[in-house]
Amino acid sequence: MNLKEIEKVVASLQSHLFRNSNAFSVGMLKSHFKGAGLQFKEHQVYNPGDDVRFIDWKLSAKTNTTFVKTFEEERNVEIYILLDISATMMMGYKGISKLQAAIEIICLVYLLAEKSKDKVSVLICANETKILPLVSGQEGIILLVSQLQKLDVLTDKGLVNFAFETNEAIDEKKQMSHLKSLVAKGKQVIVLTDLQRFGSLETLNKLLYRKNMHCFVLESPLDNARKLPYTLLATRAGKKKMIRANSQKNEQGLKGRFKKLRVKERYLENFIREML
């Protein structure tokens, strides 16, 4: 794996993120994912309007100046993101696939997590499940891109490999069990999917009522096709493969909280807006 080529891809990704997310805000994570508590930061001279509950009376008495204590949030939030890589995630709008949108969202979370002092792990659900270690910032993006290239999901230039052979016969119960465990432990969980991989929504529905579970359903124009279910004929490695999907039926089966992200819209800004 050529690290310099990966770094070029990462630099290009970051440039794209900052160019296409005007609402880029570290406040997204701080406001939505709460830390463990508050820790003392420093003393400041009291100004009218400061909370009198935080006046340090002992220090004020010694110095004849009124001081207040200031605090900062103790950040130790762990964010786990499930990246669904299925055949229908390759669909999109004007060259932007649902999978590309999901990858860009993850990269954005990596960058925000570095500023808010949080950590991110990605569960790559392709033909097998790969769990990346908890990191943040550019280190996380490099780790994600290199792993997706190893799996042949991304090309050497960082583009989605539409010839990637997806195996739809995955262990769905194992993935749901892992998500259930993370949510139960109080971890912040983000799911990026188009729901086509999930045959049963029973476990997912139960998790969607938890405040630390955040499900985003990615949509392309084809997902709202009037004639449902639709059928795609994909040619890969000289073989033809039929792909059937019914997004609307799956969405109707969801009973808890979930949000839609449409790839034909400004999905990065919409993601931030939903998380604020």
C-alpha positions as CSV (number, residue, x, y, z in Angstrom):
1,M,0.0,0.0,0.0
2,N,1.5,3.3,-1.1
3,L,1.1,5.7,1.9
4,K,1.8,8.8,-0.3
5,E,-1.0,7.9,-2.6
6,I,-3.3,7.4,0.4
7,E,-2.3,10.8,1.8
8,K,-3.2,12.4,-1.6
9,V,-6.6,10.7,-1.4
10,V,-7.1,11.9,2.2
11,A,-6.1,15.5,1.3
12,S,-8.5,15.5,-1.6
13,L,-11.3,14.1,0.7
14,Q,-10.7,16.8,3.3
15,S,-10.7,19.5,0.7
16,H,-14.0,18.2,-0.6
17,L,-15.5,18.1,2.9
18,F,-14.6,21.7,3.8
19,R,-15.8,22.9,0.3
20,N,-19.2,21.1,0.6
21,S,-20.2,21.5,4.3
22,N,-20.7,25.2,5.0
23,A,-22.3,24.3,8.3
24,F,-19.1,22.5,9.4
25,S,-19.2,22.8,13.2
26,V,-17.4,21.1,16.0
27,G,-20.5,22.0,18.1
28,M,-22.3,19.1,16.4
29,L,-20.5,16.5,18.5
30,K,-20.3,18.5,21.7
31,S,-24.0,19.3,21.7
32,H,-25.2,15.9,20.6
33,F,-22.8,13.6,22.3
34,K,-22.3,14.5,25.9
35,G,-19.1,13.9,27.8
36,A,-18.7,12.2,31.2
37,G,-18.8,15.4,33.2
38,L,-17.1,18.7,33.9
39,Q,-13.5,19.3,35.1
40,F,-11.9,22.5,36.4
41,K,-10.2,24.6,33.8
42,E,-9.0,27.9,35.4
43,H,-9.9,30.9,37.4
44,Q,-11.2,34.1,35.8
45,V,-11.9,37.6,37.2
46,Y,-15.6,37.9,38.0
47,N,-17.6,39.9,35.4
48,P,-21.3,41.0,35.8
49,G,-23.4,38.2,34.6
50,D,-21.1,35.3,35.6
51,D,-22.8,32.6,37.7
52,V,-22.3,33.5,41.3
53,R,-22.4,29.8,42.3
54,F,-18.9,29.4,40.8
55,I,-17.2,32.2,42.8
56,D,-14.1,31.0,44.6
57,W,-14.6,32.7,48.0
58,K,-11.3,31.6,49.5
59,L,-9.2,32.9,46.6
60,S,-11.3,36.1,46.4
61,A,-10.7,36.8,50.1
62,K,-6.9,36.3,49.8
63,T,-6.5,38.6,46.7
64,N,-9.3,41.2,47.3
65,T,-10.5,40.4,43.8
66,T,-13.5,38.3,43.0
67,F,-12.6,35.1,41.0
68,V,-14.9,32.5,39.5
69,K,-14.0,29.0,38.6
70,T,-14.4,27.9,34.9
71,F,-14.9,24.4,33.7
72,E,-14.7,22.4,30.5
73,E,-16.5,19.3,29.5
74,E,-14.6,16.1,30.1
75,R,-14.6,14.4,26.8
76,N,-14.2,10.6,26.5
77,V,-17.0,9.9,24.0
78,E,-16.6,6.8,21.8
79,I,-18.5,6.9,18.5
80,Y,-19.0,3.7,16.5
81,I,-20.2,4.0,12.9
82,L,-21.6,1.1,11.0
83,L,-20.8,1.5,7.3
84,D,-23.1,-0.7,5.2
85,I,-21.5,-1.8,1.9
86,S,-24.1,-3.6,-0.1
87,A,-24.8,-3.7,-3.9
88,T,-27.6,-1.1,-3.6
89,M,-25.3,1.4,-1.8
90,M,-23.4,1.7,-5.1
91,M,-26.4,3.6,-6.6
92,G,-26.6,7.3,-6.4
93,Y,-27.1,10.6,-8.3
94,K,-24.9,12.2,-10.9
95,G,-21.8,10.1,-10.0
96,I,-22.3,10.4,-6.2
97,S,-23.2,7.0,-4.8
98,K,-24.8,6.4,-1.5
99,L,-21.6,4.6,-0.4
100,Q,-19.4,7.7,-1.3
101,A,-21.8,9.9,0.7
102,A,-21.5,7.6,3.7
103,I,-17.7,7.5,3.5
104,E,-17.6,11.3,3.3
105,I,-19.8,11.6,6.4
106,I,-17.5,9.3,8.3
107,C,-14.5,11.4,7.3
108,L,-16.3,14.5,8.5
109,V,-17.0,12.8,11.9
110,Y,-13.3,11.9,12.2
111,L,-12.3,15.5,11.7
112,L,-14.9,16.8,14.1
113,A,-14.0,14.2,16.7
114,E,-10.4,15.4,16.7
115,K,-11.5,18.9,17.6
116,S,-13.9,17.7,20.3
117,K,-11.4,15.2,21.7
118,D,-13.6,12.2,21.0
119,K,-12.7,8.8,19.3
120,V,-14.3,7.1,16.4
121,S,-14.4,3.4,15.3
122,V,-15.9,2.2,12.0
123,L,-17.6,-1.2,11.5
124,I,-17.1,-1.9,7.9
125,C,-19.9,-4.3,6.9
126,A,-18.9,-5.7,3.5
127,N,-18.5,-9.4,2.7
128,E,-17.2,-9.6,6.2
129,T,-17.2,-7.2,9.2
130,K,-14.0,-5.3,9.9
131,I,-13.8,-3.2,13.1
132,L,-11.3,-0.3,13.0
133,P,-9.6,0.9,16.2
134,L,-10.7,4.0,18.0
135,V,-8.9,7.1,16.5
136,S,-9.7,10.5,15.2
137,G,-8.7,13.2,12.7
138,Q,-6.6,12.5,9.7
139,E,-5.2,9.3,11.2
140,G,-8.8,7.9,11.2
141,I,-9.3,8.9,7.5
142,I,-6.0,7.3,6.5
143,L,-7.0,4.1,8.3
144,L,-10.5,4.0,6.7
145,V,-9.2,4.7,3.2
146,S,-6.4,2.1,3.4
147,Q,-8.8,-0.5,4.8
148,L,-11.4,0.1,2.1
149,Q,-8.6,-0.1,-0.6
150,K,-7.5,-3.4,0.9
151,L,-11.0,-4.7,0.6
152,D,-11.2,-3.4,-3.0
153,V,-14.1,-1.2,-2.1
154,L,-12.1,1.9,-3.1
155,T,-9.6,2.2,-6.0
156,D,-6.1,3.4,-5.6
157,K,-7.3,6.9,-6.4
158,G,-9.9,6.8,-3.6
159,L,-12.9,6.3,-5.9
160,V,-15.7,3.9,-5.2
161,N,-15.0,0.6,-7.0
162,F,-18.4,-0.2,-8.7
163,A,-17.0,-3.6,-9.8
164,F,-16.7,-4.6,-6.1
165,E,-18.3,-8.0,-5.7
166,T,-20.7,-7.8,-2.7
167,N,-21.9,-10.9,-1.0
168,E,-25.5,-10.4,0.2
169,A,-25.4,-13.6,2.3
170,I,-24.0,-11.9,5.4
171,D,-24.4,-12.7,9.1
172,E,-27.1,-10.1,9.9
173,K,-27.7,-11.5,13.4
174,K,-24.0,-11.1,14.3
175,Q,-24.0,-7.5,13.1
176,M,-27.2,-6.6,15.0
177,S,-25.8,-8.4,18.1
178,H,-22.7,-6.2,18.0
179,L,-24.7,-3.0,17.6
180,K,-27.0,-4.1,20.5
181,S,-23.9,-4.6,22.7
182,L,-22.5,-1.2,21.9
183,V,-25.7,0.6,22.5
184,A,-26.2,-1.2,25.8
185,K,-22.8,-0.1,26.9
186,G,-23.7,3.5,26.3
187,K,-21.6,4.0,23.2
188,Q,-22.7,6.5,20.6
189,V,-23.7,4.5,17.5
190,I,-24.3,5.9,14.0
191,V,-25.7,3.6,11.3
192,L,-25.3,4.6,7.6
193,T,-27.3,2.3,5.4
194,D,-30.0,2.1,2.8
195,L,-31.7,-0.8,4.7
196,Q,-31.5,-3.2,1.7
197,R,-29.2,-5.5,3.5
198,F,-31.5,-6.0,6.5
199,G,-34.0,-8.8,6.1
200,S,-35.4,-8.3,9.6
201,L,-35.8,-4.9,11.3
202,E,-36.9,-6.3,14.7
203,T,-33.6,-5.7,16.5
204,L,-33.0,-2.4,14.7
205,N,-36.4,-1.1,15.7
206,K,-35.7,-1.8,19.3
207,L,-32.4,0.0,19.2
208,L,-33.9,3.1,17.4
209,Y,-35.6,4.1,20.6
210,R,-32.3,4.6,22.4
211,K,-30.9,8.1,22.6
212,N,-27.4,7.0,21.8
213,M,-28.5,5.2,18.6
214,H,-28.6,7.3,15.4
215,C,-29.7,5.8,12.1
216,F,-29.4,7.5,8.8
217,V,-31.1,6.0,5.7
218,L,-29.3,7.1,2.5
219,E,-31.5,7.5,-0.6
220,S,-31.0,7.9,-4.3
221,P,-33.7,9.0,-6.7
222,L,-34.2,5.3,-7.7
223,D,-35.1,4.5,-4.1
224,N,-38.3,6.5,-4.6
225,A,-39.2,4.9,-7.9
226,R,-42.9,4.5,-8.4
227,K,-42.6,0.9,-9.5
228,L,-41.5,-1.1,-6.5
229,P,-39.7,-3.3,-6.0
230,Y,-37.3,-2.3,-8.7
231,T,-34.8,-4.7,-10.3
232,L,-31.2,-3.9,-11.4
233,L,-29.2,-5.9,-13.8
234,A,-25.5,-5.5,-12.9
235,T,-22.7,-6.9,-15.0
236,R,-19.5,-7.8,-13.0
237,A,-16.5,-9.8,-14.1
238,G,-18.5,-10.9,-17.2
239,K,-21.4,-12.2,-15.1
240,K,-24.9,-10.7,-14.8
241,K,-26.4,-10.3,-11.4
242,M,-30.0,-9.4,-10.5
243,I,-30.4,-7.0,-7.6
244,R,-33.9,-6.5,-6.2
245,A,-34.7,-3.7,-3.7
246,N,-37.7,-2.1,-2.0
247,S,-36.6,0.9,0.1
248,Q,-40.0,2.2,0.8
249,K,-41.2,-1.1,2.2
250,N,-38.2,-1.3,4.5
251,E,-38.6,2.3,5.7
252,Q,-42.2,1.6,6.5
253,G,-41.0,-1.2,8.7
254,L,-39.0,1.2,10.9
255,K,-40.8,2.2,14.0
256,G,-38.2,4.2,15.9
257,R,-36.2,7.4,15.2
258,F,-34.3,7.5,11.9
259,K,-33.4,10.2,9.5
260,K,-33.1,10.3,5.7
261,L,-30.2,11.6,3.7
262,R,-30.7,12.1,0.0
263,V,-27.6,12.0,-2.1
264,K,-29.1,14.5,-4.6
265,E,-29.1,17.1,-1.8
266,R,-26.4,18.6,0.3
267,Y,-26.1,15.5,2.4
268,L,-23.1,16.7,4.5
269,E,-24.9,19.8,5.6
270,N,-28.1,17.9,6.2
271,F,-26.2,15.4,8.3
272,I,-24.7,18.1,10.5
273,R,-28.1,19.8,10.7
274,E,-29.8,16.6,11.9
275,M,-27.1,16.0,14.5
276,L,-27.2,19.5,16.0
